[in-house]
C-alpha cells in the first residue's frame, strides 16, 4: 500500500476522525509496517503493551485470557488504543489467522506526536470517548438481549419443572 492509500485508511478510522492530512502523515511517518504470519500473537492478555496497531489486512482473532475464541477482528481498525493511552493491561490475546499486515505505533512515538501537536491529542481523546461510548452501548444491547433469552429459558424451565429447587 502506498502512503496515500494508508492515509485514506487512517482518516476513515474512528480514532483518527477529523484529523488533518498533515497530522495523518506525521502518524504514518511514526509507524512501522509489520507483517504477521499465521499463528503470530499480536498481544497477550494481562500484559501492558506499548503499541497501538492499525489492522490493515489479513485475519485476526481475539481470544480470552483462557484461550477461548471470542471473535474475529475486522480490517481497517485500531487495536490496543486503550492500553497505549491508559497504560493498563490488555484483556485479550490477539492472534493472526492468516498473513496479516498492521501499522505499529509505539507509545513513545504517540507521546511525541501529541507533545508536538496538542490539538491532535485532544481530538484523539474526544474520538476515544466516542469510541468507548459506542462499544459500551453495543455491549449493553448485547447484555439486554442475553437477559431476555435468560428470562425465556427460566420461564420454560419453570413450565417443565415447576418444583425444581434450583428455580426458586
Residue pairs with C-beta under 8 A, 6 or more apart in sequence:
1 9
1 56
1 101
3 25
3 28
6 28
6 56
6 103
7 21
7 24
7 25
7 28
9 54
9 56
9 76
10 16
10 19
10 24
10 27
10 28
10 54
11 17
11 19
11 21
11 24
12 76
13 54
13 76
13 77
13 78
14 77
14 78
14 127
14 130
14 131
14 134
15 78
15 81
15 124
15 127
15 128
15 131
16 24
16 27
16 124
16 127
17 127
18 123
18 127
19 27
19 120
19 123
23 117
23 120
26 113
26 116
26 117
26 120
27 105
27 113
28 103
30 105
30 106
30 109
30 110
30 112
30 113
31 54
31 103
31 104
31 105
31 109
32 103
32 104
32 105
33 101
33 102
33 103
33 104
34 101
34 102
34 103
34 104
35 99
35 100
35 101
36 42
36 58
36 96
36 99
36 100
36 101
36 102
37 96
37 99
38 96
38 97
38 98
38 99
39 95
39 96
40 95
40 96
40 100
41 93
41 94
41 95
41 96
42 53
42 60
42 79
42 94
42 95
42 96
42 102
43 49
43 51
43 53
43 79
43 80
43 83
43 90
43 92
43 93
43 94
44 90
44 93
45 63
45 64
45 65
45 89
45 90
45 91
45 92
45 93
46 65
46 89
46 90
46 91
47 89
47 90
48 83
48 87
48 88
48 89
48 90
49 80
49 83
49 84
49 90
50 83
50 84
50 106
50 107
50 108
51 80
51 84
51 104
51 105
51 106
51 107
52 78
52 79
52 80
52 81
52 84
52 104
52 105
52 106
52 107
52 110
53 78
53 79
53 80
53 102
53 103
53 104
53 105
54 77
54 78
54 79
54 102
54 103
54 105
55 73
55 74
55 75
55 76
55 77
55 78
55 79
55 100
55 102
56 75
56 76
56 101
56 102
56 103
57 75
57 100
57 101
58 75
58 96
58 97
58 98
58 99
58 100
58 101
59 72
59 96
59 97
59 98
59 100
60 72
60 73
60 79
60 94
60 95
60 96
60 97
60 100
61 69
61 71
61 72
61 73
61 94
61 95
61 96
61 97
62 69
62 70
62 71
62 72
62 73
62 92
62 93
62 94
63 69
63 70
63 92
63 93
63 94
63 95
64 70
64 92
64 93
65 91
65 92
65 93
67 93
70 92
72 97
73 79
73 94
79 94
79 102
80 90
81 128
81 131
82 88
82 128
83 89
83 90
84 105
84 107
84 110
85 110
85 124
85 125
85 128
87 107
113 120
113 121
114 120
114 121
114 124
154 167
157 164
157 167
158 167
161 167
